[in-house]
């Protein structure tokens, strides 16, 4: 069985990522901005993501580090 495309997998984690950003900021606009920055960084550094590892943890780490 082949691994899913990381770019497709990224999309599945957006709701949880937004909820985490909202829990950190307590502000919807700021949470949306943080989420957008996180997705942009993840997308532009997708070559650094190791397929088969935990995409969700990688995204949450990027978001937390942005915070």
N, CA, C and O atoms as a CHARMM CRD file, in Angstrom:
* protein
*
  268
    1    1 UNK  N      0.84800  -1.17600   0.00000 PROA 1      0.00000
    2    1 UNK  CA     0.00000   0.00000   0.00000 PROA 1      0.00000
    3    1 UNK  C      0.89500   1.24100   0.00000 PROA 1      0.00000
    4    1 UNK  O      1.84800   1.32600   0.77400 PROA 1      0.00000
    5    2 UNK  N      0.58600   2.18500  -0.85900 PROA 2      0.00000
    6    2 UNK  CA     1.41700   3.38300  -0.95200 PROA 2      0.00000
    7    2 UNK  C      0.95400   4.44400   0.05600 PROA 2      0.00000
    8    2 UNK  O     -0.19600   4.46300   0.49400 PROA 2      0.00000
    9    3 UNK  N      1.88400   5.30600   0.39600 PROA 3      0.00000
   10    3 UNK  CA     1.59300   6.38800   1.33200 PROA 3      0.00000
   11    3 UNK  C      0.73100   7.45100   0.63400 PROA 3      0.00000
   12    3 UNK  O      0.90100   7.68600  -0.56200 PROA 3      0.00000
   13    4 UNK  N     -0.18600   8.09100   1.35800 PROA 4      0.00000
   14    4 UNK  CA    -0.97800   9.17200   0.75000 PROA 4      0.00000
   15    4 UNK  C     -0.08100  10.36700   0.45000 PROA 4      0.00000
   16    4 UNK  O      0.94500  10.56800   1.10000 PROA 4      0.00000
   17    5 UNK  N     -0.48100  11.15000  -0.53600 PROA 5      0.00000
   18    5 UNK  CA     0.26600  12.35300  -0.88500 PROA 5      0.00000
   19    5 UNK  C      0.20900  13.31100   0.31100 PROA 5      0.00000
   20    5 UNK  O     -0.88000  13.62400   0.79300 PROA 5      0.00000
   21    6 UNK  N      1.36900  13.78000   0.79800 PROA 6      0.00000
   22    6 UNK  CA     1.37800  14.66500   1.96200 PROA 6      0.00000
   23    6 UNK  C      0.54500  15.94500   1.76000 PROA 6      0.00000
   24    6 UNK  O     -0.04000  16.46400   2.71100 PROA 6      0.00000
   25    7 UNK  N      0.49700  16.44100   0.53100 PROA 7      0.00000
   26    7 UNK  CA    -0.28800  17.65000   0.27900 PROA 7      0.00000
   27    7 UNK  C     -1.78100  17.38400   0.43800 PROA 7      0.00000
   28    7 UNK  O     -2.52700  18.25600   0.88300 PROA 7      0.00000
   29    8 UNK  N     -2.21700  16.17800   0.07600 PROA 8      0.00000
   30    8 UNK  CA    -3.61500  15.80800   0.29000 PROA 8      0.00000
   31    8 UNK  C     -3.89500  15.56600   1.76600 PROA 8      0.00000
   32    8 UNK  O     -4.95900  15.91500   2.27700 PROA 8      0.00000
   33    9 UNK  N     -2.93000  14.96800   2.43500 PROA 9      0.00000
   34    9 UNK  CA    -3.08800  14.67200   3.86000 PROA 9      0.00000
   35    9 UNK  C     -3.17100  15.95900   4.68200 PROA 9      0.00000
   36    9 UNK  O     -3.89800  16.01500   5.67400 PROA 9      0.00000
   37   10 UNK  N     -2.43900  16.97800   4.28000 PROA 10     0.00000
   38   10 UNK  CA    -2.44000  18.26200   4.98700 PROA 10     0.00000
   39   10 UNK  C     -3.86200  18.79700   5.13600 PROA 10     0.00000
   40   10 UNK  O     -4.23400  19.30200   6.19600 PROA 10     0.00000
   41   11 UNK  N     -4.64500  18.68600   4.08200 PROA 11     0.00000
   42   11 UNK  CA    -6.01200  19.21700   4.07400 PROA 11     0.00000
   43   11 UNK  C     -6.88500  18.54400   5.13000 PROA 11     0.00000
   44   11 UNK  O     -7.78000  19.18200   5.68500 PROA 11     0.00000
   45   12 UNK  N     -6.64100  17.27700   5.41100 PROA 12     0.00000
   46   12 UNK  CA    -7.48600  16.56100   6.37200 PROA 12     0.00000
   47   12 UNK  C     -7.29300  17.07100   7.80700 PROA 12     0.00000
   48   12 UNK  O     -8.14900  16.85000   8.66400 PROA 12     0.00000
   49   13 UNK  N     -6.18500  17.74200   8.06700 PROA 13     0.00000
   50   13 UNK  CA    -5.88500  18.19900   9.42600 PROA 13     0.00000
   51   13 UNK  C     -6.26500  19.66500   9.67200 PROA 13     0.00000
   52   13 UNK  O     -6.06100  20.17300  10.77400 PROA 13     0.00000
   53   14 UNK  N     -6.80600  20.33800   8.67700 PROA 14     0.00000
   54   14 UNK  CA    -7.11700  21.75800   8.83500 PROA 14     0.00000
   55   14 UNK  C     -8.11300  22.06000   9.96200 PROA 14     0.00000
   56   14 UNK  O     -7.88800  23.00800  10.71300 PROA 14     0.00000
   57   15 UNK  N     -9.20500  21.29600  10.11400 PROA 15     0.00000
   58   15 UNK  CA   -10.13200  21.61700  11.21700 PROA 15     0.00000
   59   15 UNK  C     -9.47200  21.51700  12.60300 PROA 15     0.00000
   60   15 UNK  O     -9.69300  22.37500  13.45700 PROA 15     0.00000
   61   16 UNK  N     -8.67200  20.48200  12.82200 PROA 16     0.00000
   62   16 UNK  CA    -8.00000  20.32700  14.11800 PROA 16     0.00000
   63   16 UNK  C     -6.94900  21.41100  14.31500 PROA 16     0.00000
   64   16 UNK  O     -6.74300  21.89500  15.42800 PROA 16     0.00000
   65   17 UNK  N     -6.29200  21.78400  13.23700 PROA 17     0.00000
   66   17 UNK  CA    -5.28100  22.84000  13.29000 PROA 17     0.00000
   67   17 UNK  C     -5.92800  24.17000  13.67100 PROA 17     0.00000
   68   17 UNK  O     -5.37900  24.92700  14.47100 PROA 17     0.00000
   69   18 UNK  N     -7.08500  24.44500  13.09900 PROA 18     0.00000
   70   18 UNK  CA    -7.79000  25.69000  13.42300 PROA 18     0.00000
   71   18 UNK  C     -8.24900  25.69300  14.87300 PROA 18     0.00000
   72   18 UNK  O     -8.15200  26.71100  15.55800 PROA 18     0.00000
   73   19 UNK  N     -8.74200  24.56900  15.33500 PROA 19     0.00000
   74   19 UNK  CA    -9.17900  24.47500  16.73000 PROA 19     0.00000
   75   19 UNK  C     -8.00700  24.70200  17.68500 PROA 19     0.00000
   76   19 UNK  O     -8.16100  25.36300  18.71100 PROA 19     0.00000
   77   20 UNK  N     -6.84800  24.15900  17.35200 PROA 20     0.00000
   78   20 UNK  CA    -5.66700  24.35200  18.18700 PROA 20     0.00000
   79   20 UNK  C     -5.23800  25.81200  18.18200 PROA 20     0.00000
   80   20 UNK  O     -4.91000  26.36900  19.23000 PROA 20     0.00000
   81   21 UNK  N     -5.23800  26.43200  17.01100 PROA 21     0.00000
   82   21 UNK  CA    -4.87200  27.84900  16.90900 PROA 21     0.00000
   83   21 UNK  C     -5.83700  28.70500  17.72000 PROA 21     0.00000
   84   21 UNK  O     -5.42600  29.65000  18.39200 PROA 21     0.00000
   85   22 UNK  N     -7.10900  28.37200  17.65500 PROA 22     0.00000
   86   22 UNK  CA    -8.11200  29.12000  18.41500 PROA 22     0.00000
   87   22 UNK  C     -7.92500  28.93800  19.92000 PROA 22     0.00000
   88   22 UNK  O     -8.13200  29.87500  20.69000 PROA 22     0.00000
   89   23 UNK  N     -7.53900  27.74500  20.33500 PROA 23     0.00000
   90   23 UNK  CA    -7.31000  27.51100  21.76800 PROA 23     0.00000
   91   23 UNK  C     -6.08700  28.28400  22.26700 PROA 23     0.00000
   92   23 UNK  O     -6.03000  28.67100  23.43400 PROA 23     0.00000
   93   24 UNK  N     -5.12500  28.50600  21.39500 PROA 24     0.00000
   94   24 UNK  CA    -3.93900  29.26500  21.79400 PROA 24     0.00000
   95   24 UNK  C     -4.20400  30.76800  21.84000 PROA 24     0.00000
   96   24 UNK  O     -3.75800  31.45800  22.75700 PROA 24     0.00000
   97   25 UNK  N     -4.93000  31.26400  20.84800 PROA 25     0.00000
   98   25 UNK  CA    -5.08300  32.71400  20.70000 PROA 25     0.00000
   99   25 UNK  C     -6.35000  33.28200  21.32700 PROA 25     0.00000
  100   25 UNK  O     -6.37400  34.43900  21.74600 PROA 25     0.00000
  101   26 UNK  N     -7.38900  32.48000  21.39000 PROA 26     0.00000
  102   26 UNK  CA    -8.70400  32.92900  21.86900 PROA 26     0.00000
  103   26 UNK  C     -9.27600  34.06800  21.01000 PROA 26     0.00000
  104   26 UNK  O    -10.10100  34.85600  21.47100 PROA 26     0.00000
  105   27 UNK  N     -8.82000  34.13500  19.75600 PROA 27     0.00000
  106   27 UNK  CA    -9.27400  35.17100  18.83200 PROA 27     0.00000
  107   27 UNK  C     -9.35800  34.54700  17.44800 PROA 27     0.00000
  108   27 UNK  O     -8.36700  34.02700  16.93500 PROA 27     0.00000
  109   28 UNK  N    -10.54900  34.59700  16.83800 PROA 28     0.00000
  110   28 UNK  CA   -10.75500  33.92100  15.55200 PROA 28     0.00000
  111   28 UNK  C     -9.87800  34.48500  14.44100 PROA 28     0.00000
  112   28 UNK  O     -9.30200  33.72400  13.66400 PROA 28     0.00000
  113   29 UNK  N     -9.77000  35.79100  14.35800 PROA 29     0.00000
  114   29 UNK  CA    -8.97500  36.40100  13.28500 PROA 29     0.00000
  115   29 UNK  C     -7.49900  36.03600  13.42700 PROA 29     0.00000
  116   29 UNK  O     -6.84000  35.70400  12.44200 PROA 29     0.00000
  117   30 UNK  N     -6.98700  36.09800  14.63900 PROA 30     0.00000
  118   30 UNK  CA    -5.58600  35.75800  14.88100 PROA 30     0.00000
  119   30 UNK  C     -5.35000  34.26900  14.62600 PROA 30     0.00000
  120   30 UNK  O     -4.32300  33.88200  14.06900 PROA 30     0.00000
  121   31 UNK  N     -6.30700  33.44100  15.03500 PROA 31     0.00000
  122   31 UNK  CA    -6.19200  31.99900  14.80900 PROA 31     0.00000
  123   31 UNK  C     -6.16500  31.68900  13.31500 PROA 31     0.00000
  124   31 UNK  O     -5.37800  30.85500  12.86700 PROA 31     0.00000
  125   32 UNK  N     -7.01700  32.35400  12.54900 PROA 32     0.00000
  126   32 UNK  CA    -7.02900  32.13900  11.10400 PROA 32     0.00000
  127   32 UNK  C     -5.71800  32.58800  10.46600 PROA 32     0.00000
  128   32 UNK  O     -5.21100  31.92600   9.56100 PROA 32     0.00000
  129   33 UNK  N     -5.17200  33.69800  10.92800 PROA 33     0.00000
  130   33 UNK  CA    -3.87800  34.17700  10.42100 PROA 33     0.00000
  131   33 UNK  C     -2.76600  33.18800  10.74900 PROA 33     0.00000
  132   33 UNK  O     -1.92100  32.88900   9.90500 PROA 33     0.00000
  133   34 UNK  N     -2.77300  32.68600  11.97600 PROA 34     0.00000
  134   34 UNK  CA    -1.75600  31.70700  12.37800 PROA 34     0.00000
  135   34 UNK  C     -1.87800  30.42900  11.55800 PROA 34     0.00000
  136   34 UNK  O     -0.87400  29.84400  11.14900 PROA 34     0.00000
  137   35 UNK  N     -3.09500  30.00800  11.32500 PROA 35     0.00000
  138   35 UNK  CA    -3.31400  28.80800  10.54600 PROA 35     0.00000
  139   35 UNK  C     -2.83900  28.99900   9.11100 PROA 35     0.00000
  140   35 UNK  O     -2.21500  28.10700   8.53600 PROA 35     0.00000
  141   36 UNK  N     -3.13000  30.15200   8.53900 PROA 36     0.00000
  142   36 UNK  CA    -2.69000  30.44100   7.18000 PROA 36     0.00000
  143   36 UNK  C     -1.15700  30.44000   7.09200 PROA 36     0.00000
  144   36 UNK  O     -0.59000  29.88500   6.15100 PROA 36     0.00000
  145   37 UNK  N     -0.50100  31.05100   8.05400 PROA 37     0.00000
  146   37 UNK  CA     0.96700  31.05000   8.08100 PROA 37     0.00000
  147   37 UNK  C      1.51100  29.62900   8.20500 PROA 37     0.00000
  148   37 UNK  O      2.49800  29.27500   7.56000 PROA 37     0.00000
  149   38 UNK  N      0.86500  28.82900   9.02900 PROA 38     0.00000
  150   38 UNK  CA     1.29800  27.44700   9.23200 PROA 38     0.00000
  151   38 UNK  C      1.18300  26.64400   7.95000 PROA 38     0.00000
  152   38 UNK  O      2.10800  25.92000   7.58200 PROA 38     0.00000
  153   39 UNK  N      0.05400  26.76700   7.27100 PROA 39     0.00000
  154   39 UNK  CA    -0.15000  26.01900   6.02600 PROA 39     0.00000
  155   39 UNK  C      0.84200  26.48600   4.96100 PROA 39     0.00000
  156   39 UNK  O      1.37100  25.67000   4.20600 PROA 39     0.00000
  157   40 UNK  N      1.09000  27.77200   4.90000 PROA 40     0.00000
  158   40 UNK  CA     2.05400  28.30100   3.93400 PROA 40     0.00000
  159   40 UNK  C      3.45600  27.75400   4.19300 PROA 40     0.00000
  160   40 UNK  O      4.15000  27.34100   3.26400 PROA 40     0.00000
  161   41 UNK  N      3.86800  27.75400   5.46100 PROA 41     0.00000
  162   41 UNK  CA     5.19300  27.21600   5.81100 PROA 41     0.00000
  163   41 UNK  C      5.26300  25.71800   5.53400 PROA 41     0.00000
  164   41 UNK  O      6.26100  25.22800   5.00600 PROA 41     0.00000
  165   42 UNK  N      4.21600  25.00000   5.88500 PROA 42     0.00000
  166   42 UNK  CA     4.20400  23.55400   5.66100 PROA 42     0.00000
  167   42 UNK  C      4.25900  23.25300   4.16200 PROA 42     0.00000
  168   42 UNK  O      5.01200  22.38000   3.73000 PROA 42     0.00000
  169   43 UNK  N      3.47400  23.96500   3.38500 PROA 43     0.00000
  170   43 UNK  CA     3.41400  23.73500   1.94300 PROA 43     0.00000
  171   43 UNK  C      4.77600  24.02300   1.29900 PROA 43     0.00000
  172   43 UNK  O      5.24600  23.25600   0.45800 PROA 43     0.00000
  173   44 UNK  N      5.39600  25.12400   1.69900 PROA 44     0.00000
  174   44 UNK  CA     6.66800  25.49600   1.08800 PROA 44     0.00000
  175   44 UNK  C      7.83100  24.62300   1.56900 PROA 44     0.00000
  176   44 UNK  O      8.88400  24.58800   0.93200 PROA 44     0.00000
  177   45 UNK  N      7.64300  23.92400   2.68100 PROA 45     0.00000
  178   45 UNK  CA     8.68600  23.03000   3.20200 PROA 45     0.00000
  179   45 UNK  C      8.28000  21.56700   3.13800 PROA 45     0.00000
  180   45 UNK  O      8.80600  20.74000   3.88300 PROA 45     0.00000
  181   46 UNK  N      7.35000  21.24700   2.25500 PROA 46     0.00000
  182   46 UNK  CA     6.84600  19.87600   2.15300 PROA 46     0.00000
  183   46 UNK  C      7.96600  18.88900   1.82000 PROA 46     0.00000
  184   46 UNK  O      7.86600  17.70900   2.15600 PROA 46     0.00000
  185   47 UNK  N      9.02700  19.35700   1.16500 PROA 47     0.00000
  186   47 UNK  CA    10.14100  18.47500   0.83200 PROA 47     0.00000
  187   47 UNK  C     10.89600  18.02400   2.08000 PROA 47     0.00000
  188   47 UNK  O     11.63500  17.04100   2.03600 PROA 47     0.00000
  189   48 UNK  N     10.71400  18.74000   3.19600 PROA 48     0.00000
  190   48 UNK  CA    11.38100  18.38300   4.45000 PROA 48     0.00000
  191   48 UNK  C     10.55000  17.40700   5.29000 PROA 48     0.00000
  192   48 UNK  O     11.04700  16.84600   6.26700 PROA 48     0.00000
  193   49 UNK  N      9.29200  17.20800   4.90900 PROA 49     0.00000
  194   49 UNK  CA     8.43200  16.26100   5.62000 PROA 49     0.00000
  195   49 UNK  C      8.79000  14.84100   5.18500 PROA 49     0.00000
  196   49 UNK  O      8.92000  14.56300   3.99300 PROA 49     0.00000
  197   50 UNK  N      8.94600  13.96100   6.14600 PROA 50     0.00000
  198   50 UNK  CA     9.26700  12.56500   5.85700 PROA 50     0.00000
  199   50 UNK  C      7.97100  11.76800   5.71800 PROA 50     0.00000
  200   50 UNK  O      7.24200  11.59500   6.69500 PROA 50     0.00000
  201   51 UNK  N      7.67900  11.28100   4.50600 PROA 51     0.00000
  202   51 UNK  CA     6.45000  10.48500   4.32300 PROA 51     0.00000
  203   51 UNK  C      6.44400   9.28400   5.27000 PROA 51     0.00000
  204   51 UNK  O      7.47400   8.65700   5.52100 PROA 51     0.00000
  205   52 UNK  N      5.26700   8.99000   5.77800 PROA 52     0.00000
  206   52 UNK  CA     5.11900   7.87600   6.71200 PROA 52     0.00000
  207   52 UNK  C      5.19400   8.30900   8.16300 PROA 52     0.00000
  208   52 UNK  O      4.88500   7.52700   9.06300 PROA 52     0.00000
  209   53 UNK  N      5.60700   9.56400   8.40200 PROA 53     0.00000
  210   53 UNK  CA     5.63000  10.06400   9.77000 PROA 53     0.00000
  211   53 UNK  C      4.32700  10.81500  10.04600 PROA 53     0.00000
  212   53 UNK  O      3.45200  10.89100   9.18300 PROA 53     0.00000
  213   54 UNK  N      4.20900  11.35500  11.22500 PROA 54     0.00000
  214   54 UNK  CA     2.96400  11.96800  11.67100 PROA 54     0.00000
  215   54 UNK  C      2.82000  13.39900  11.15800 PROA 54     0.00000
  216   54 UNK  O      3.42000  14.32900  11.69800 PROA 54     0.00000
  217   55 UNK  N      2.01700  13.55900  10.11100 PROA 55     0.00000
  218   55 UNK  CA     1.77900  14.87200   9.50900 PROA 55     0.00000
  219   55 UNK  C      1.12900  15.82300  10.51000 PROA 55     0.00000
  220   55 UNK  O      1.48900  16.99800  10.58900 PROA 55     0.00000
  221   56 UNK  N      0.17400  15.30400  11.26900 PROA 56     0.00000
  222   56 UNK  CA    -0.54400  16.14800  12.23800 PROA 56     0.00000
  223   56 UNK  C      0.40900  16.73500  13.26800 PROA 56     0.00000
  224   56 UNK  O      0.33100  17.92600  13.57100 PROA 56     0.00000
  225   57 UNK  N      1.29800  15.92900  13.80500 PROA 57     0.00000
  226   57 UNK  CA     2.27000  16.40600  14.78600 PROA 57     0.00000
  227   57 UNK  C      3.19200  17.44200  14.16100 PROA 57     0.00000
  228   57 UNK  O      3.54100  18.43000  14.80700 PROA 57     0.00000
  229   58 UNK  N      3.59100  17.22900  12.91300 PROA 58     0.00000
  230   58 UNK  CA     4.46400  18.16500  12.21100 PROA 58     0.00000
  231   58 UNK  C      3.76500  19.51700  12.05100 PROA 58     0.00000
  232   58 UNK  O      4.37300  20.56100  12.28300 PROA 58     0.00000
  233   59 UNK  N      2.50200  19.50000  11.65800 PROA 59     0.00000
  234   59 UNK  CA     1.74200  20.74400  11.48400 PROA 59     0.00000
  235   59 UNK  C      1.53100  21.46300  12.81600 PROA 59     0.00000
  236   59 UNK  O      1.67800  22.68200  12.90000 PROA 59     0.00000
  237   60 UNK  N      1.19000  20.70800  13.84200 PROA 60     0.00000
  238   60 UNK  CA     0.96500  21.31900  15.15500 PROA 60     0.00000
  239   60 UNK  C      2.25300  21.93500  15.70400 PROA 60     0.00000
  240   60 UNK  O      2.21300  22.95900  16.38500 PROA 60     0.00000
  241   61 UNK  N      3.38300  21.31500  15.40900 PROA 61     0.00000
  242   61 UNK  CA     4.66800  21.86900  15.84500 PROA 61     0.00000
  243   61 UNK  C      4.95600  23.18000  15.13600 PROA 61     0.00000
  244   61 UNK  O      5.41900  24.13600  15.75900 PROA 61     0.00000
  245   62 UNK  N      4.68700  23.23100  13.84400 PROA 62     0.00000
  246   62 UNK  CA     4.87600  24.47300  13.08100 PROA 62     0.00000
  247   62 UNK  C      3.98300  25.56500  13.66600 PROA 62     0.00000
  248   62 UNK  O      4.44200  26.68500  13.88900 PROA 62     0.00000
  249   63 UNK  N      2.72400  25.25300  13.91300 PROA 63     0.00000
  250   63 UNK  CA     1.78700  26.24000  14.43600 PROA 63     0.00000
  251   63 UNK  C      2.23000  26.71100  15.82500 PROA 63     0.00000
  252   63 UNK  O      2.23600  27.91100  16.09800 PROA 63     0.00000
  253   64 UNK  N      2.59400  25.79300  16.68400 PROA 64     0.00000
  254   64 UNK  CA     3.02900  26.16200  18.02900 PROA 64     0.00000
  255   64 UNK  C      4.27900  27.03000  17.98200 PROA 64     0.00000
  256   64 UNK  O      4.38600  27.99500  18.73800 PROA 64     0.00000
  257   65 UNK  N      5.21300  26.70700  17.11700 PROA 65     0.00000
  258   65 UNK  CA     6.42100  27.51000  17.00100 PROA 65     0.00000
  259   65 UNK  C      6.11500  28.90500  16.45800 PROA 65     0.00000
  260   65 UNK  O      6.78600  29.87100  16.82400 PROA 65     0.00000
  261   66 UNK  N      5.11800  29.01900  15.59800 PROA 66     0.00000
  262   66 UNK  CA     4.70500  30.34400  15.12800 PROA 66     0.00000
  263   66 UNK  C      4.09200  31.16900  16.25200 PROA 66     0.00000
  264   66 UNK  O      4.24500  32.38900  16.30500 PROA 66     0.00000
  265   67 UNK  N      3.40300  30.48400  17.13600 PROA 67     0.00000
  266   67 UNK  CA     2.75100  31.18200  18.25400 PROA 67     0.00000
  267   67 UNK  C      3.78800  31.77500  19.19400 PROA 67     0.00000
  268   67 UNK  O      3.43100  32.40000  20.19300 PROA 67     0.00000
